[in-house]
Structure formats: structure tokens, C-alpha cells
């Protein structure tokens, strides 16, 4: 499997965990004290790091640091928008499209040779 695809796959999985760690507690633990939400979030974030660290180590064998970062940001938006809409019941915003287009531009400039 190509390095870029391995990296993207691991980053997608890590972003799913991190999105839940950062925002899932707003739905599930809103009545609990903040420190309980923080402990649960840290527990979820552990799995994010167990995927993110190898993703960056594998990816860095062929991709630059800037390419890894832009890939991460594009994946973050691609994971966040469905999470916000489906899991958190947030309405779709046209701003998601504009942000995505800006990231497409960032990806283009960082990955062009």
C-alpha cells in the first residue's frame, strides 16, 4: 500500500477519535463536571495518538512536514463536518464548503512540485 494512503488512512482514524475527544463530551457529558469530561476525553485521545504518531512517522518517510500538516488539516475538516452534522445535529453551513475550498488550495500549493 502506498505510503501516502497508509498515512491518510491512519490520520482519518486518528481524527475520528480526536474529534470525539474534543467535542463528543459536549453532547454526552454536558451534565458532568468538566474534569470528568477531561478524563474521558484524554482516554479517547490516547487512541488518537496511537494512530497519529505512526501515521506521521510513516508519512514522513516520503512526505514533507508541511505536506503532513496540510493533509492533517484537510482530513480534520472532512471528519469534522459529518461529525457536526450527524452526531451533534448541527445544520450544514455554506462556510464548510468555502473552508474546504481554501484547504484544497492549501493542498495544491503544498503538494505541487
Secondary structure, DSSP 8 states (H G I E B T S, - for coil): --HHHHHHHHHHHHHHHHHIIIIIHHHHSTTS-HHHHHHHHHHHHHHHHHHHHHHHHHHTTTS-HHHHHHHHHHHHHHHHHHIIIIIS-----HHHHHHHHHHHHHHHHHH--
